[in-house]
Amino acid sequence: MKYYIYLALAICLEVFGSTMLKMSEGFTVLLPSIGVALGFLLSFVFLGLSLHGLALSTAYAIWAGLGTAFTAVTGIILFQEAVDTVKIIALLLIIVGVVMLNKGKGDETKKQVENAIN
């Protein structure tokens, strides 16, 4: 279970880093620029910690997929980015893909999940 918590922290920090990247205005604003560096650095630290108990293919796909989806939603909410039917469908497909990836785990991944819980 703790490895999924690490992965969730990695995703949140990736979204934070991406948001700060937008706010840094090309690294011309100091505090958001520092936020970019810290967000991505800590995101990779927690992603690495999650790999102690999760398969690389699963962890990376979840990190990249959900990070992308949550960053897009953040852009829509915080920066009033355009949203249309195609964007909504694309975001849903990313989330469905992550869910399908987790539902299709093999025996090896199930053992890793059991180890991660203990």
N, C-alpha and C positions, 0 to 999 in steps of 0.2 A: 504494500500500500504506500509506503513512504516514497517509492520510486515514482509513483504517479503524482504524488504531491510535488516532488522535485520537478517533474515534467510540467505540471500546472504552473509552478513558479517560473519556469523557463519561458512558457508561453506568455504569461503576463508581462514579464520583463522584456520580451521581444516586442510586444505591442507598445509598451512604454517607450522603448528605444526608438521604434518607428514613429511614434507620435512626436517625440522630442526632435527627431530628424526633420519633420515638417516644420516644427516651431523654431528650429535653429536657423532657418532662412539661409541655407547654404553655409552653415557653420559661422555665421556672422554675429549670432547672439550667444553670449558666453554660457549662461546657465543651461539652456536647452542643449547646447553642444556637449557640455559635460554629461548631461542626462543621456545623450545618445551613447557615449562611450561606456558609461556605467551600466545602462540598460542592456546593451548587447553583450558586454563582458560578463555580467552576472547571468544573463540568459544562457550563455554557453557554459558557464560553470554549472548551473543547475541541470542543463541538458546532459552534460558529462556525468553528473552524479546519478541521473536517472538511468544512464546506460549500465550502471553496476547491476541493475536488476531487470532491465527491459531489453528486448531485442533492438538492435540499431534500426532495422527497417521499420519497425513499428513506432518506436519513439520519434525518429526523425520525421516520418510521415505525419504523425499527429502534431508534432511541433510546427512543422512547416504549414500544414493544412489549416489547423485552427489559428495559428498565428496570422496567416493571410486573411482568413475570414474575419477574425476579430479586429484586425487592423483596418479592413475595409469598412466594417460597421463603425469603428471609431471615427474614420474619416467622414462618414455620412453624418454622424451625430455631432462631432465637434467642429468640423470644417464645412458643413453643409455641402458636401460633395454630391454631385448628381446621382440619383438612384432611379433605375428603370427596371422593367420586367427582366431584361436579360441579366442585369447585375444581380438581382435577387435570385434568379434561377441558378446562376453560376455559384453564388455563395451557398445555396442549398445543396448543390451537387458536391461542393467541397466537403461540407459537413456530412452528407450521406456517404461519401467516399471514405471518410475517416471512420464512421460507424461500421461500414462494411468491412474495412480492414481489420477492425477489432473483432467483429463477429466471425471472421474467417480464419482466426488464429489456429495454428496447428498444435499438436501435442507438445512440441518443444516450447512454444510460447506459453501454453497453459502451465507448464512446469515453472517457467520463469515468473509468471504471475503469482503462483503459489509461493515461490521463494520470496518474491517481493513483499507479499503480505506478512510473511514471518519475519 
